[in-house]
Amino acid sequence: MFSMTVNDFLLTMACALLVCGVVILGVGIYTLIGKMMGKELTTIANQTAKLAEKGITDEISGLVGNARTLIEVLNNMVKTTAGIGIFLVLIGFSLLGGAYALVLQIR
């Protein structure tokens, strides 16, 4: 049978928390940077602005209203993505802190 001391167990748990924390921190940073700066979002925002300009010059009020709604939805999407990214970064830092606390318990 495999025997493990308390110090070995704490070190194993600290390593597992460290790996999980680094992975989740990386995913959170990628979510913050990668998704918010994506080309798709920029393209949709630019096309919506052009659509709104066309609606104003051609006096089509429905088109302008729909473009405004689309811009509001894009803003909400960016806020949601930022919130998820920040949450993942906080979870990652807390896991890293937990790993550090476990390492401090090793004697």
Secondary structure as the mmCIF struct_conf table of DSSP 4:
data_model
#
loop_
_struct_conf.conf_type_id
_struct_conf.id
_struct_conf.beg_label_comp_id
_struct_conf.beg_label_asym_id
_struct_conf.beg_label_seq_id
_struct_conf.end_label_comp_id
_struct_conf.end_label_asym_id
_struct_conf.end_label_seq_id
HELX_RH_AL_P HELX_RH_AL_P1 VAL A 6 TYR A 30
HELX_RH_PI_P HELX_RH_PI_P1 THR A 31 LYS A 35
TURN_TY1_P TURN_TY1_P1 MET A 36 MET A 37
HELX_RH_AL_P HELX_RH_AL_P2 LYS A 39 THR A 57
TURN_TY1_P TURN_TY1_P2 ASP A 58 GLU A 59
HELX_RH_AL_P HELX_RH_AL_P3 SER A 61 GLN A 105
#
